[in-house]
Amino acid sequence: MVDITLGTLRGPCTTGWGPSSTESNLVKESAVKVGLHALLKKQDIKKTQNITQWAKCDTSYPYYSTMNISKSGYRVFSANSTTACTELAKKITERLGVELGKSVVYQESNRETRVGVKESVRGQNIFIIQTIPRDVNTAIMELLVMTYALKTNCAKNIIGVIPYFPYSKQCKMRKRGSIVCKLLASMLAKAGLTHIITMDLHQKEIQGFFSFPVDNLRASPFLLQYIQDEIPDYRNAIIVAKSPSAAKRAQSYAERLRLGLAVMHGEAQCSESDMADGRHSPPPLSSGRTTSGHPGLELPLMMAKEKPPITVVGDVGGRIAIIVDDIIDDVEDFVAAAEILKERGAYKIYIMATHGLLSAEAPRLIEESAIDEVVVTNTVPHEVQKLQCPKIKTVDVSMILAEAIRRIHNGESMAYLFRNITVDD
């Protein structure tokens, strides 16, 4: 029997084990012929496995190495092609103490989106921060293309950080439309997202559209802190819901600030047109009943919806009125509500919203209105609007987004980020 000692096995095939160049073939043939069962009694099993691996190597190649897979880390990328939209991503990476991932996102001359990832992402957790500018559809394509690029480059998990989720208002079936938010959720899942971090979804039920986990963070702690720190005499304020649908959110704010609550309702709460809905097709008959075209089927005449004038339930006289909502986009309703509150005796009007889209002529309308201040978070870039209207103020929420990224990567509980948060918030 050939005596094989581990001290003689040194070579390039495995780390620290293998023969010298002159003894390579002899030792290899001996190991194969004799077998390694005798070594199991004398040597460590792990070292024996190394010898077995070496014995199977082809010595015709000068060097052998296993694939170098790095430990599972994480990278943070921005999927935006515009500089203004990368500001939030830079703030988040600064708080995390990491560098923003190297990538290029741009539009071709024919408006096609092209994405290039400039560093290895194999086996790592990837967080894509995508803030939504006015060009919503381009931002969505940038997110989809980057997600798919990271997926094909063998990223371990791809988490989308989308503070304002687009198309969230189209989450219900209206008229002869579609639920576009559900379609977008399916597209993101197909592209390769495995998790989403967002903030203040327009409807919390949107989370059910996704086939993967969704963390719906809240901006209310930051807005409540702003009220306490920046609004003088906020104890004399009253929280106002612009419509009955916003009453639960307003109630949550009022309870935590120990303030009163007022609710507005009337013609500004709904702008749907039932006549354009097709519900009156075929047109009603002159008699008091309608038919659907079938001789044996008769339906009662539907009463037309009548919108009452705006009414304020609650006393706002001599107080600071704080209107709270999740999105402020077209501000006509907010301007009309502010005028009514001024007529009812409120001497200051504040608007608090998570997502400040501020589309179209919003800055000009706010500047010319009775609104004293509009406070929004930086989930959506609005630096241009702030230059047009000094009444617009920004609250930074990068801290909670950075903490969410850290906790998800480390596998920690997210419950800490939702402490003292009510279901209706």
Buried (B, 14 or more C-beta within 10 A) or exposed (E): EEEBEBEEBBBBBBEEBBBEEEBBEEBBEBBEEBEBEEBEEEBEEEBBEBBBBBBEBEBEEEEBEEEEEEEEEBBBBBBBBBEEBBBBBBBBBEBBEBEBBEBEBEBEEEEEBEBEBEEEBEBBBBBBBBBBBBBEEBBBBBBBBBBBBBBEBEBBBBBBBBBBBBBBBBBEEEEEEEBBBBEBBEBBBEBBBBBBBBBBBBBEEBBEBBEBEBBBBBBBBBBBEBBEEEBEEBEBBBBBBBBBEBBEBBBBBBBBBEBBBBBBBBEBBEEEEEEEEEEEEEEBEEEEEBBEEEEEEEEEEEEEEEEEEBEBEBEBEEBBBBBBBBBBBBBBBBBBBBBBBBEBEBBBBBBBBBBBBBEEEBBEBBEEBBBBBBBBBBBBBBEEBBEBBEBBBBBEBBEBBBBBBBBBBEEEEBEEBBEEBBEEB
